Amino acid sequence: MTWSFSLVVQAVLGDGRVLKVSYDGPSVTFGWLQDQVLANYISAPGDSGGPIYRLEEGRWIMLGIHVGRYTHATHGLVRRFSPVSGIRTELGVVPRTK
């Protein structure tokens, strides 16, 4: 599956591809994170907490919130984000998607 990503905080910087969904793993900052998505898109320090969007049929669809970079044993340096579904479940909030 290929998705186009952009970090809104950086405008449109690049396209990415989802490498793994439902990833559970460690985070130096947040401890153990569950149901994350690993992908290869462009990010920079300070992007954490920024929204991840996909352009679909001329509309931007929010996919989740950027968590950070992570070195995965198989995929190397990847980015990861919390999907919108996890934000709703874990935090009990509904992110603004429009």
Residue, then its C-alpha position, 0 to 999 in steps of 0.5 A: m500500500t502506498w500513501s502520500f504523506s505531508l507534515v502540515v508543519q513543514a508544508v508538503l515535503g515528500d511522499g511516503r510509504v507505509l511500512k508496518v501498521s499496528y506496530d508496538g514498540p518503545s519510545v524514549t520519550f513516551g515509553w511503550l507505544q501501541d498500534q503505531v504506524l511506521a512509514n517513510y516520510i520526511s520529518a525534522p526535529g520539532d515535528s512531533g505532535g504535528p498532523i499527518y495527512r494523505l491527499e485523496e481525490g483532491r481532499w486532505i485526509m488526516l491519518g494521525i499525529h507524528v510521534g517521531r523517528y525510530t530505528h527499526a531492525t528491519h526497515g532502518l530509520v523510519r518515522r512513526f505516527s499514532p493513527v486517528s483511531g488510536i488518538r480517539t481511543e487512547l486520549g478520548v478526543v476527536p482530532r479536528t480533521k477539517 
